[in-house]
């Protein structure tokens, strides 16, 4: 039986074309950690963790430490196929969301490679073209309109997420500007990252309804339950839970008593194993599921793409899969390319990525 022999955690830093702003923090470079699960058969599974200090309290250093101190010792000598068992064995470990999620993805990648089967197939799906969402940067109304128009004309992208939280008038102007740029048939939603009070969020979504925007991610602090309830009663908008639903238990809680009617599924933080449970819970409770981005690079995107292709509730929604376009380079040999606004998962085994060793040497910081 094949056995896990080691887990590597390699910190890599790749620059963004521009600094990424959201109301919760600023990202200047993609500070990720490549996870590689090695086996005695020489087959290697890969995943990519992303440090998000302001969401999960992780850094590149803490991800490496979590892998070396807790995750690797728990998995060495074990069967890489036993993903449910490994998830249970590591359930005691608090936080470290993307360290655990990326390791789980690397295990699933490994399963696919050992069997010679792509992950989307192994997870029970079929090959599908997944429509992608462009996450627009937080610029002026003119800047975001130009970016959105270019994304549509150059790549055929027809779904857009606009970051909001800079003030109602400015946000409405920015979203309306995007709507004019991409047309009435495009799908637009917004993400406030808890940036508004419930009252302001109600006012914002009241105005955005007029430009055809009815889905909002984390409009107001999720801890303000009364505010969320008031929001749900007073607007026609749907709340999507993201940072308030980082795992299975919180997903159930946000749907049952947090008024969320959509869930942002981020495989980088819940791996494939727990993401499968998140999707099942959301579907059972009648909530929409959309693939979200952990500001993923190409490896994280390939994983999320394979996952999206495996579940009908995800595959029918636009997915945040092309955030890699904000990065100046990639660690993979075969870059993903958006065609007609969609990405298609690879037929290669596992999540279908091959690491470019020269680039890894160039971008690793250890
Ligand atoms: Mg979000």
Boltz pocket constraint, residues with backbone or C-beta under 6 A from the ligand:
constraints:
  - pocket:
      binder: B
      contacts: [[A, 191], [A, 193], [A, 217], [A, 218], [A, 242], [A, 243], [A, 264]]
      max_distance: 6.0
